[in-house]
Amino acid sequence: TDPVPHPRLGHRAMGGGQSLALPLAKGPHRVGCVDVMVGHTRQGLFFRLFYPCLPREGAERPLWIPRYEYCSGLADFTGRSRRWCAPLLSVAFGSCRVPVSWKGPFKPCGSGYPLVIFSHGLGAFRTVYSSVCTELASWGFVVAALEHRDHSASATYFCMAETGQEQWIHYQRVPQGQKEFYFRNKQVHQRADECVQALRLFRDISSGKSVPNVLHQDFDLSVLKDSIDLAKVAVMGHSFGGVTAVLALVKEPSFRCAVALDAWMFPLENTLYPEVPKPVLFINTEKFQTPESIAKMKRLSSRNSQTKIITILGSVHQSQTDFTFLTGKLVNRILNVRGTLDPHKGLDITSQAALAFLQRHLNLSEEFDRWDKLLEGIGDSVVAEAPFCLSNL
């Protein structure tokens, strides 16, 4: 079934009078999306697929938070009571919709669209980066935004084969007495393996293999056949997803490059840094990174001259998520998701730098190179590498 709001309440009142909405994409393509679940166990895959689509009259827009359970998961992640925090989040965000065409007709492409596998951050889920995923899709990318099953999502689920019953996988904190590095390192390896698994799934789809979508059997994944260029594949992610993208380069040679948004470098073991074979674009925010984390990024840039590190001034860690567009004064006190930089300008910088980098390393013919200066940290609100005034992780 299509996503249903629960409860269906407006979010404007929680925004302190602001009109809160996700931005429309700026590229030449209309964007469609659908949720894809493959397999009936936790070893399967779950992602939201964003893709260029054909215009459709009266197209439905999908909910940003697909289920109330994600509000409960966000409450757990932020360490607040489900009893009051989950309803508050539902009121704030429950009626928000993503400005794309839900299950819109896929726009075929004879030359094949480049593919981006996207990995979410700690406590997030598949829809939290809809703005950047929609923007990429509007410029002619197919984007698969994964929902990881390593207990790092605020919540996720799979459907059992026999009954169709949902089995929920909840966010898990580091167990008492266990060192965080070992717990997170195991998770990051599972996450990177899921990125590789997603790429293999698209290989199956492209070859014509039948891949049933457990959730939406009326959206036939075979429409993607011959429309994805598997020689032009990148991996991208935010925070925990950023370091996941770096590790995926080690695990899968077909990934040509990675874009890491404010990567949390802590969970990656030091022995793997020399193994990263491909270029990475690190797009950092001003308030999250530590000198230790930047030093780890510089280890990669010293080995590969095409690896770039830029910092967006006036931004905070959550500036690269959709929350920055949807949060008024009250909810911002809980989530602290807005920096001083206008969120729309922050998204422009992030997406334009990513597009320039992807064009360069996927050998795309589009004229994204008009934003090449951003890769060198040249421009308003962006600097190369990192400013010295770095605060706590």
Helices and strands as residue ranges (DSSP letters): G 12-15, E 30-38, E 45-53, H 68-77, H 82-93, E 101-102, E 113-119, H 130-138, E 142-146, E 155-159, E 166-170, H 180-206, G 221-224, E 228-238, H 240-251, E 255-261, G 270-275, E 280-285, H 291-303, E 308-312, G 317-320, H 323-326, H 329-335, H 343-362, G 368-371, H 372-375, E 382-384
